[in-house]
């Protein structure tokens, strides 16, 4: 349980990092956010 909480924190931290990085890039580059959602769903099972 503690591990999944840590993983979620890690994912969200990276998501914010990527958001700032992608501001100057195309909207198409925001696709990887899907992977984060898939990971969250996998963790919840």
Beta strands, then each sheet from edge to edge (+ up, - down):
end
